[in-house]
Amino acid sequence: MMLCRFLSLLGFDPLKHSVKIELIAGLTTFMTMSYILAVNPLILGETGMDKGALFSATVVSSIIATLVMAFYAKMPFALAPGMGLNAFFAYTIVLTMGYSWQEALAAVFVEGVAFILLTVFKAREAIVNAIPLNLRYSISVGIGLFIAYMGLKNGGIIVASDTTVTTIGPWTAASLLAAIGVVIGGILLALGLRSALVITIVIITIVGIPFGVTNIPADFTLVSLPQSMAPVAFHLDFSQFLALDLNYYIVVFALLFMDLFDTLGTLVGASTSAGMGDPKTGKIPGINRALMADAVGTACGALCGTNTVTTYVESSTGIAEGGRTGLTSFTVAILFLVALFLSPLFLIIPYAATTSALVLVGVMMMGTISKIDFADFTEAVPCFITIITMPFTASISEGIVLGMLSYVFMKVCTGRFKDLSIMMYILAAFFILKYILD
């Protein structure tokens, strides 16, 4: 009786759903997204943050957000600190723009609170509808190129060059293993193996041991108590927000923009493909609650000490296995809890092993480029500017800003005013003011 009551809290109906299928779906989702446990501490660690604390923060924030999804939204989606969003945090906000990681965490928290308010007042549609569809596609492509570039750089496959900015690096054991990892991961994905990214990371980590690429500490243990989050948790610095720093506000907007579209795209895409939407209206039941789980996860993630938490597209693998209720996401949360005690294992994973995940996620994000209308130059030029700006400047926010500005200019100069929403004019004025004040 208690079990039935518990399952009902997760939206599970024994007449419609199977416990076995939901558990398998949860395991499948976890296996396809668990690469974030290796990648996130490495990326955010570039800012000087403690990697052990980052691992715990990544796990805890994932657990909190996924449990909210399980019990509040009762949907089969899992959440964790987002790819692309972590690169934006580390390489753009901190390393390029010069903000401290504490200030970056505050920006993530403000974005999370803003997302909560937008969800409560159901204002997210206004923002979504204001941004042209082609620009949304180009942002995904640009972020994909950016994180692939960072993966190649971290793996030593490309290095700095005085003549061409970047070039192919020397073939060392690390860079060779990184390149092999990309090929192996690509082959496994082509064969339809859902855990391809995780398996590739494991293979390269193991092979890297005899070559000195994977360094195992003398006191290594497979299982340990969770590492403290104290070095990164609750270290939020709101000074730039209170100082009315316009560039900082741009950062918050960019975070909100990326999180909103990333989440909506995943929720709508996966739900629609699984037939979870209303067959007449196409609306997804409970999507507002799912968005709230994402927003709460982001705010909690910032307090824990990590970047924006978002709904993972890898959830679609579990849904494909038949996951339909919160029991699937609850299973993912429990598996994250188990992983919390395996931090020594995840923290020995080298950059060479994670290169494949970054590059291949970039490949997946490139898919939306086929949806961009390149026949219309008022659409194609701004999209192209957005795409190339992100990897070439190592700044996702600059790509968004220049893409939107060029879109408005192209439309205005060709007399196509009807293609622009009032929100786009407001944002353009805001971005122009940013460059004037700089």
N, C-alpha and C positions, 0 to 999 in steps of 0.2 A: 504493500500500500504506500509506504513512504517513498519507494523507488518510483512508483507511478506518479506520485505528487511532484517529486523532484523533476522527472522527465517532462511533466506538463509545464513546469516553469521555463523550460527550454523550447516550448512550442512543439513538443513531440507528441504525436497522436499514434498510439499503437495500431490503430486501424489503417493508417496511411503510411507509416514509416517503420523502418527496421533499425533496431539498435545496432546490429552487426554492420549494416551498410553505413550508418552514421559514423561509427567508430573507425571503419576503414577509410571513409572520406576524410575524417580528421587527421588520421595518420598520413594520408596522401598529401594533404595540404601542408602539413608540417614539414614533411620531407622535401617538398619542392621549394619551400620558402626559408628553410633553416640556414641557408647560406648567409643570411643577414647577420647571424650570430658571429660569423667569422669576419665578414666584411665591415660591419658598422664600427666595431672598435678600432680597426685599422684606419679607416677614413677619418673618423672624428679624432683619433689619436694624433693625427697630423697637426692639430691645433695646440697640442701640449696637454690635453686631457689624459687622465690616468686610464689606461686601456682595461685594466681589471675592473675598475669601477664602471667603465663604459659598458663592459659586457653585462654586468648585473643590471645596469640601468636599461639596456636594450631588452633584456629578458623581462624585467619587472613591468616596464611600460607596455610591452607586448601582452603580458598576462592580464593586466588591468583592462586595457582596451578590448581585448578579445572576450573577456568575461562580460563586459558591458554589452558587447555584441550578442553574446550567447543568451544572457538573461533579460536584457532590455529590448533588444531588437529581435531576438529569437531567430536569427538568420545565420546561414552557414559560412560566414566570412571571417577571416582571420586578419589581425592587424599587427603591425610592427613598424619601427622607424623606417621611413621610406628611402628607397634607392633614388638617386637623383636629388632628393631633398637633403640627404646627408652630404652629398658632394657640394650642394649649394651652401650648406652650413659651413663646412670646413674650408673649401677652396675659394668660395666667393666672399661670404660675409666676413670670415676671419682672416684668411691668408691674403686675399686680394684687396678687400675694402679696409682692412685694418682694425676691425672691431675685435674686442676680446671675446673669448668663448662664453664668458659670463653674460656679456651684452647680447650675444647671439641667442643664448638660452632665453633671455628675457623677451626677445623678438618672437621666438617660437611660442612662448607662453601667451603673449598678447594676441598672436594669431589664433591660438587655440580658443581663447576667450571670445574673440571676435567671431570665430566659426560657431561657437555655441550660441551666441546671440543671433547670428544670421539664421541658424537652424530653428531656434525658438520662435523667432518672428517671421520665419518662412520667407526671408528676403533673398535667399541664395539664387532663386530663379532670375531675379533682376540682374545680378552680376553675370550669371551664366549666359543669359540672352544678350547681354551687352557686348560680349566678346565675339567677334566673327568666327565662324566655324573653321575656316582655313587657318586662321592664326592659332587656334587651339591645336590643330593637327601639327602645325610647324613647331610649336613649343615642345610637344612630345618628341619630335624628331631631333630638335636641337639638344634637348637634355640627353637623349640617347647617344648622340655623337660625343657630347661632353663627358659622360661617365665612361664611355668606351676609350676616349682619349686618356682619361685619368688612369684607367686600368692598364693601358699600354705603357704609360709613363711610370706608374708604380712598379710594373713588372720589369722595367729596364729595357723593354723592346724598342722604345723611342727615347732619345735623350736630347738635351739642349744642344743647339748648334749656333755658332757665331754668324754663319753665312745664310742658313736657311731656317733659323729659329729652332726647328726640331729636325732630327734625322734618325735613321736606324742606329740603335746602340750596338756596342760590341756584343758578340754572342758569348755570354758567360753561362755558367750552369743555371743561374736564376732566370735569366731572360729566355734561355732555350726551353726550360721547363714551363715558363709562363706561356710561350708560344705553343708548345705542345699541348698544354692544357686547353687553349682556345680551340685547337683542332679536335681534341678528344671530346670536349664538351659539345662542339658543333655536330660531331658524328652521333653522339648519344641522343641529342635533341632530334636529329634527323631520323633516328630509329624509333622515336616516340617514347623514349624513356623519361618518365615524369621527374625522376630525381636526378636528372643529368647534371645539373649544376653542383649539387651536393656531392655526388659520386666523383665528379672531376676534381673538386677541391680535396677530397680524401686521397685520391690517387696521387695527385701532385705533391701533397704534403708528405705522404709515405715515401715516394720516390726521392723526394728532396732530402731525406735524412742522411743517406750515405754521401751525398754531394755537398753537405754542409749548408744547404739552402734552408732546411728546417732545423732549427736549433732547439734541442730538448734540454731543459735545465737539469742539473744534477739531482735536484730535489723534486723532480716531476712525479706527480701522482694523478691517476686518472680521475678520481673523485675527490672533491674537497668541499668544505663549507663555502657558501656563497661569499664572494668578495664584497667588501663594503662599498656602498655607493657614496659614502661621505665625501670623497674628494671631488665629486661632481654634482651631487644632489643639493638642491636648494641654494645654488650659487648664482642666482639671477641678479643681474645688474641693470636696473631700469634708468640709469642716469641719462643715456642718450634719448630715450623716449621722453623723459621729463624736460630735456634740454631743447625739445622741438627740432631735433635734427631731421631735416627733410629726407636725406639719404636713408636714414634709419627707417623712416616711415615707408619708403619705397621697398625696403627689405621686407617689412611686415606685410605689405600688399603682395609682393611677389610670393612670399610663403603661403599666404591665404589663397592666392590665385592658383598656385600649383597644387596645393592640397585639395582644394575644392574640385578642380577638374579631374585630378587623378582619382579621387574617391568616387565621384559621380560616374566617370567612365567605367571604372571597375564594377560598381554596383549595377549599373544599367546594362552593361555588356554581358556580364556573367549571368545575371538574372534573366535577361531576355533569351539568351542562348539555351538556358535550362527550362524555359517555359514557365518561369515563376511569376511573370507579369500577368496583368489582367488581359485576357485575349481580345477584349473589345477596345479598351482605352490604351493598352500598352503600359499603364502605370504599374510601378512596383509597390506592392503592399508593404508597409513598414519601412520604406526607404528613409523617411524622416528620422526614425529611430536609429537606423544604421548610420546616418550622417552624424547623429548626436554621439554615437559610440566613437566615431572617428575624432570628433571635436574634443570630447572628454579625454580620449587617449592622448591627443596632442598636448593638451594643457598638463596632464599628469606626467607625460613624458618629459616635458621641459623641467618640471619640478624634480623628476628623477635624475635629470642630467643628460638627456639625449635630444636628438633632433625630432622634427615633425613625425608623428605617428600617423600612418595612413592604411587604408584597406588594401590588401595585397591582391594583385591580379592572379597570383598563384592559387587563390581560393577557388578559381574556376576548375582546377584539377580535382579538388575534392567534390565540387558540385557535379562534375562529370562522372564521378564514382557513385553518385546518388545522394550526396548530402543535401538535405533540405531544411534542417532545423538548427536550433542553437546547440544541439548535442554535438554537432560537427565542430563548431567553434570552441565549445567547452573542452572537447578532446584535444584540440590544438593548444589551448591554454595549459592543460595538465602536462602536455609534452614539453612546453616551454618551461614549466616548473621543474621538471626532471632535468632539463638542460642546465638549469641554474647551478646544479651541483657538479657540472662537467666543465666548468670554466677553464681549468688547466689544459684540457684537450683542445678547446677552441682557440685559446690564446697562443698556442705554438704554431698556428697556421700562418705561413709566410705570405708576403705580397704575391709571390710567383703563383701561389695556389689560388688566390682570389682574382687574379687577372681575368681568368676565363669567365667568371660570373659577371664582372663589370662589362666586358666586351660583349658577351652574349645577351645580357639584358639590354645593352645598347642596340644590338641587332633587332631584338624584339620591338623596341620602341620606335625603330625606323619604319615599321610596317605602315604607320599612318601616312607616310609620305605619298602613297598612291592615291590618297583621298583628296590631296590638295589640287585645286584647280589652277594648273600652270598655263592654261590657255588664256586666262584673263590676267594681263600684266599688273592691273591694280591689286590683284590678289597675290600673284606669284612673287613680285618684287619684295613686298613686306615679309612674306613667308620666308623667302630666301635670306633676307637680312636677318631675320630671327634665328634661322637655322645656323648660319655661318658665324654669327656673333658669339654664340654661346661657347663653342669650343675654341675659337680664335682669341677670345678675350678672357677665357676661363671665368665667365660671369653669366649666370643664367638670368639674373635680373636685368643686365644690360641688354640681353637678347630680347626680353619681353618689352622693355621700354622702347628700344629702337624699332622693334617690329610694330608696335602700336603707333608710334609717332609716324613712321613711314606709311603706314596704312591710312591714317587720317590725311596726311599730305597728298598721297596719291589719289584718294577719292575726291578731296576738295579741288585739287588742280585739274581734275578731269570732269568736274561738275556732277559727280555722282554722290550728291549729298544724301540721298535717300538710303544709301548703303550704310550710313553712320547713325548710331544711336546717340542720344544725348550724353549717355555715360562715356562714350568714346571721346567726345569733345572735352568733357570734364577731365578725363584721364590725360588727354594730350596736353591740356593747359597745365595740369599738375606736373607732368614730366618735363615740359619746357621750363617751368619755374625751377625745377631741380637743376637743370643744366645752367641756368642763369645764375643761380645762387652758388653753384660750384665755382 
